[in-house]
């Protein structure tokens, strides 16, 4: 199973960051069509799906935000764990554990891709492979310092890695 963070990992949500910080989700949704999916993400998700990989999104946003992208881009993702599905958000592993339970996946066969040190911390707490995604952040030093198991600065490098192991 491969679990993705949403913001700054799959989609460049930086233009709506002030709205996200204010939890103005209605305004975020109004601007969702303006947000860019990182180059290569759509193809990566489809390729992983064709290799029978369970895919999920675990995000600190409400699930309506990633679900809009799933619908618009026809992403093969059925499991979305958002803000309202958990009592404790990342770095707590609750969302990752819930996603694995929904997929019937074990920690030993699960990878978590995220752009923040909290993603690495949640991965460690859930006993899954931590993959740092540095392509959506300006400065990857904090992510690097969190010591994910793997760190990629481009979607193409992540793709190459994942398709080699699945």
C-alpha positions, 0 to 999 in steps of 0.5 A, spaced: 500 500 500 502 507 498 499 512 502 500 519 500 500 526 503 495 531 499 498 538 500 505 539 497 505 532 495 500 531 490 498 538 489 501 545 489 496 548 495 501 554 496 496 559 493 491 557 498 495 556 504 492 562 508 485 560 506 487 553 509 491 556 515 484 560 517 480 553 515 476 557 510 475 550 506 469 553 502 474 558 499 479 553 498 474 549 494 472 555 490 479 555 488 481 548 487 480 548 480 486 553 480 491 548 483 496 544 480 497 537 480 505 536 480 507 533 473 507 526 473 503 525 479 497 523 475 501 517 471 504 515 477 497 514 480 495 510 474 501 506 474 501 504 481 494 502 480 495 497 474 500 494 479 495 492 484 497 497 489 492 500 494 492 507 494 490 512 499 491 519 501 491 521 509 491 529 509 490 534 515 485 537 510 478 535 510 477 529 505 472 534 500 479 537 498 482 531 495 476 528 493 475 533 488 481 532 485 480 524 485 474 526 481 476 531 476 483 527 475 480 520 475 485 518 480 484 511 482 484 512 490 478 509 494 481 511 501 481 518 503 482 519 511 481 527 512 481 532 518 474 529 520 476 522 520 481 522 526 481 525 533 489 526 532 492 528 526 499 527 524 504 526 527 500 522 530 499 515 526 492 514 527 490 516 520 495 512 517 493 506 521 486 507 519 488 507 512 491 501 512 485 498 516 481 500 510 485 497 505 487 490 509 494 492 509 500 491 513 505 496 516 511 492 513 508 492 506 506 500 506 509 506 504 507 513 506 509 519 502 509 526 505 513 533 505 513 535 512 517 532 518 510 530 521 509 525 515 516 522 517 514 522 524 507 519 523 510 514 518 515 511 524 510 511 529 506 507 524 512 502 522 511 504 515 516 506 510 517 513 510 518 517 503 520 524 503 517 528 497 521 534 497 519 537 490 513 541 493 517 545 498 522 551 497 526 548 503 527 541 504 532 541 510 527 540 515 524 534 511 531 531 510 533 532 518 527 528 519 531 522 516 525 519 512 527 512 509 528 515 502 528 522 500 526 524 493 526 531 490 522 529 483 516 525 482 520 522 476 525 519 481 519 517 486 516 513 480 522 510 478 523 507 486 516 505 487 515 502 480 522 498 481 519 495 488 512 494 486 
